[in-house]
Amino acid sequence: MHDTLLIGWTTVDSEAVAQRLASGLVATRLAACVQIDASVQSVYRWEGAVQSASEWRLMVKFSAARSAELLAYIEAQHPYDVPEWVVVRAEQVAPAYLKWALGESE
């Protein structure tokens, strides 16, 4: 499992927060790469009411070996009470990219 690349997503309420989280994840080698999507519109239920908000989505690429540490970082650094953190396994990855990504996040 330690040779597995995972991709995780979270959203935040501003570009500045997205940049801070992304930079922290890469600087600490918890992630090899974080891509920040421009503002997306999220619709969700919160505290009994349907809400809508502009958010910035982060796509985080990281080694499965760092999964628990990365979750702890997200929970500690994320501004939301209940941060979104959804992870999937990358089923097919170019060998050179996999080698690079795992090397940068282990």
ChimeraX commands (.cxc) that place a marker at each C-alpha (Angstrom):
marker #1 position 0.00,0.00,0.00 radius 0.5
marker #1 position 2.98,2.31,0.52 radius 0.5
marker #1 position 3.53,2.43,-3.23 radius 0.5
marker #1 position -0.01,3.73,-3.76 radius 0.5
marker #1 position -0.91,7.24,-4.85 radius 0.5
marker #1 position -4.04,8.71,-3.30 radius 0.5
marker #1 position -6.00,11.79,-4.35 radius 0.5
marker #1 position -7.90,13.79,-1.76 radius 0.5
marker #1 position -10.27,16.73,-2.08 radius 0.5
marker #1 position -11.24,19.49,0.26 radius 0.5
marker #1 position -12.81,22.92,-0.14 radius 0.5
marker #1 position -12.16,26.20,1.66 radius 0.5
marker #1 position -13.78,29.62,1.71 radius 0.5
marker #1 position -11.04,31.73,0.11 radius 0.5
marker #1 position -8.16,31.61,-2.31 radius 0.5
marker #1 position -5.76,32.78,0.42 radius 0.5
marker #1 position -6.72,29.85,2.66 radius 0.5
marker #1 position -6.40,27.47,-0.29 radius 0.5
marker #1 position -2.89,28.79,-1.00 radius 0.5
marker #1 position -1.91,28.49,2.67 radius 0.5
marker #1 position -3.13,24.89,2.96 radius 0.5
marker #1 position -1.57,23.87,-0.36 radius 0.5
marker #1 position 1.79,25.42,0.47 radius 0.5
marker #1 position 1.82,23.83,3.92 radius 0.5
marker #1 position 1.00,20.38,2.58 radius 0.5
marker #1 position 3.77,20.50,-0.03 radius 0.5
marker #1 position 6.34,22.17,2.28 radius 0.5
marker #1 position 5.86,19.44,4.90 radius 0.5
marker #1 position 6.04,16.75,2.19 radius 0.5
marker #1 position 2.59,15.48,3.12 radius 0.5
marker #1 position 1.61,16.02,-0.51 radius 0.5
marker #1 position 3.55,15.93,-3.75 radius 0.5
marker #1 position 1.22,18.34,-5.53 radius 0.5
marker #1 position -1.90,20.33,-4.71 radius 0.5
marker #1 position -4.02,21.83,-7.45 radius 0.5
marker #1 position -6.37,24.68,-6.60 radius 0.5
marker #1 position -9.50,25.09,-8.68 radius 0.5
marker #1 position -10.93,28.56,-9.17 radius 0.5
marker #1 position -14.09,29.33,-7.28 radius 0.5
marker #1 position -16.69,26.56,-7.41 radius 0.5
marker #1 position -20.25,26.82,-6.16 radius 0.5
marker #1 position -21.14,24.35,-3.40 radius 0.5
marker #1 position -24.70,23.56,-2.35 radius 0.5
marker #1 position -25.12,21.64,0.90 radius 0.5
marker #1 position -27.23,21.28,4.03 radius 0.5
marker #1 position -25.78,22.85,7.19 radius 0.5
marker #1 position -27.52,23.37,10.53 radius 0.5
marker #1 position -30.87,22.36,9.09 radius 0.5
marker #1 position -30.90,24.67,6.07 radius 0.5
marker #1 position -29.78,24.44,2.46 radius 0.5
marker #1 position -26.73,26.64,1.96 radius 0.5
marker #1 position -24.83,27.83,-1.10 radius 0.5
marker #1 position -21.30,29.21,-1.07 radius 0.5
marker #1 position -18.36,29.96,-3.31 radius 0.5
marker #1 position -15.42,27.76,-2.36 radius 0.5
marker #1 position -11.96,26.89,-3.64 radius 0.5
marker #1 position -11.36,23.19,-4.22 radius 0.5
marker #1 position -8.00,21.59,-3.52 radius 0.5
marker #1 position -7.00,18.33,-5.20 radius 0.5
marker #1 position -4.21,16.78,-3.14 radius 0.5
marker #1 position -1.93,14.03,-4.50 radius 0.5
marker #1 position -0.06,12.05,-1.85 radius 0.5
marker #1 position 1.40,8.73,-0.80 radius 0.5
marker #1 position -0.88,6.32,1.03 radius 0.5
marker #1 position 1.94,6.04,3.58 radius 0.5
marker #1 position 1.17,9.62,4.72 radius 0.5
marker #1 position -2.62,9.29,4.79 radius 0.5
marker #1 position -3.12,9.46,8.57 radius 0.5
marker #1 position -0.69,12.37,8.95 radius 0.5
marker #1 position -2.35,14.25,6.12 radius 0.5
marker #1 position -5.81,13.83,7.64 radius 0.5
marker #1 position -4.49,15.11,10.99 radius 0.5
marker #1 position -2.99,18.13,9.21 radius 0.5
marker #1 position -6.26,18.89,7.41 radius 0.5
marker #1 position -8.24,18.61,10.65 radius 0.5
marker #1 position -5.80,20.89,12.50 radius 0.5
marker #1 position -5.29,23.53,9.79 radius 0.5
marker #1 position -8.66,23.67,8.04 radius 0.5
marker #1 position -10.89,26.62,8.98 radius 0.5
marker #1 position -14.18,24.68,8.85 radius 0.5
marker #1 position -15.74,22.91,11.84 radius 0.5
marker #1 position -16.35,19.87,9.62 radius 0.5
marker #1 position -13.85,19.94,6.75 radius 0.5
marker #1 position -14.57,17.94,3.64 radius 0.5
marker #1 position -11.88,15.29,3.13 radius 0.5
marker #1 position -12.66,12.68,0.48 radius 0.5
marker #1 position -9.93,10.34,-0.78 radius 0.5
marker #1 position -9.75,7.91,-3.70 radius 0.5
marker #1 position -7.00,5.61,-4.87 radius 0.5
marker #1 position -5.39,6.42,-8.21 radius 0.5
marker #1 position -6.04,3.26,-10.23 radius 0.5
marker #1 position -3.64,3.97,-13.09 radius 0.5
marker #1 position -0.67,6.31,-12.85 radius 0.5
marker #1 position 2.17,6.86,-15.31 radius 0.5
marker #1 position 5.21,5.12,-13.78 radius 0.5
marker #1 position 7.45,8.20,-13.92 radius 0.5
marker #1 position 4.77,10.38,-12.29 radius 0.5
marker #1 position 4.13,7.78,-9.59 radius 0.5
marker #1 position 7.83,7.58,-8.77 radius 0.5
marker #1 position 8.06,11.37,-8.56 radius 0.5
marker #1 position 4.88,11.81,-6.49 radius 0.5
marker #1 position 5.77,9.10,-4.00 radius 0.5
marker #1 position 9.29,10.44,-3.68 radius 0.5
marker #1 position 8.03,13.94,-2.95 radius 0.5
marker #1 position 5.47,12.87,-0.34 radius 0.5
marker #1 position 7.33,10.29,1.73 radius 0.5
marker link #1:1,2 radius 0.2
marker link #1:2,3 radius 0.2
marker link #1:3,4 radius 0.2
marker link #1:4,5 radius 0.2
marker link #1:5,6 radius 0.2
marker link #1:6,7 radius 0.2
marker link #1:7,8 radius 0.2
marker link #1:8,9 radius 0.2
marker link #1:9,10 radius 0.2
marker link #1:10,11 radius 0.2
marker link #1:11,12 radius 0.2
marker link #1:12,13 radius 0.2
marker link #1:13,14 radius 0.2
marker link #1:14,15 radius 0.2
marker link #1:15,16 radius 0.2
marker link #1:16,17 radius 0.2
marker link #1:17,18 radius 0.2
marker link #1:18,19 radius 0.2
marker link #1:19,20 radius 0.2
marker link #1:20,21 radius 0.2
marker link #1:21,22 radius 0.2
marker link #1:22,23 radius 0.2
marker link #1:23,24 radius 0.2
marker link #1:24,25 radius 0.2
marker link #1:25,26 radius 0.2
marker link #1:26,27 radius 0.2
marker link #1:27,28 radius 0.2
marker link #1:28,29 radius 0.2
marker link #1:29,30 radius 0.2
marker link #1:30,31 radius 0.2
marker link #1:31,32 radius 0.2
marker link #1:32,33 radius 0.2
marker link #1:33,34 radius 0.2
marker link #1:34,35 radius 0.2
marker link #1:35,36 radius 0.2
marker link #1:36,37 radius 0.2
marker link #1:37,38 radius 0.2
marker link #1:38,39 radius 0.2
marker link #1:39,40 radius 0.2
marker link #1:40,41 radius 0.2
marker link #1:41,42 radius 0.2
marker link #1:42,43 radius 0.2
marker link #1:43,44 radius 0.2
marker link #1:44,45 radius 0.2
marker link #1:45,46 radius 0.2
marker link #1:46,47 radius 0.2
marker link #1:47,48 radius 0.2
marker link #1:48,49 radius 0.2
marker link #1:49,50 radius 0.2
marker link #1:50,51 radius 0.2
marker link #1:51,52 radius 0.2
marker link #1:52,53 radius 0.2
marker link #1:53,54 radius 0.2
marker link #1:54,55 radius 0.2
marker link #1:55,56 radius 0.2
marker link #1:56,57 radius 0.2
marker link #1:57,58 radius 0.2
marker link #1:58,59 radius 0.2
marker link #1:59,60 radius 0.2
marker link #1:60,61 radius 0.2
marker link #1:61,62 radius 0.2
marker link #1:62,63 radius 0.2
marker link #1:63,64 radius 0.2
marker link #1:64,65 radius 0.2
marker link #1:65,66 radius 0.2
marker link #1:66,67 radius 0.2
marker link #1:67,68 radius 0.2
marker link #1:68,69 radius 0.2
marker link #1:69,70 radius 0.2
marker link #1:70,71 radius 0.2
marker link #1:71,72 radius 0.2
marker link #1:72,73 radius 0.2
marker link #1:73,74 radius 0.2
marker link #1:74,75 radius 0.2
marker link #1:75,76 radius 0.2
marker link #1:76,77 radius 0.2
marker link #1:77,78 radius 0.2
marker link #1:78,79 radius 0.2
marker link #1:79,80 radius 0.2
marker link #1:80,81 radius 0.2
marker link #1:81,82 radius 0.2
marker link #1:82,83 radius 0.2
marker link #1:83,84 radius 0.2
marker link #1:84,85 radius 0.2
marker link #1:85,86 radius 0.2
marker link #1:86,87 radius 0.2
marker link #1:87,88 radius 0.2
marker link #1:88,89 radius 0.2
marker link #1:89,90 radius 0.2
marker link #1:90,91 radius 0.2
marker link #1:91,92 radius 0.2
marker link #1:92,93 radius 0.2
marker link #1:93,94 radius 0.2
marker link #1:94,95 radius 0.2
marker link #1:95,96 radius 0.2
marker link #1:96,97 radius 0.2
marker link #1:97,98 radius 0.2
marker link #1:98,99 radius 0.2
marker link #1:99,100 radius 0.2
marker link #1:100,101 radius 0.2
marker link #1:101,102 radius 0.2
marker link #1:102,103 radius 0.2
marker link #1:103,104 radius 0.2
marker link #1:104,105 radius 0.2
marker link #1:105,106 radius 0.2
view
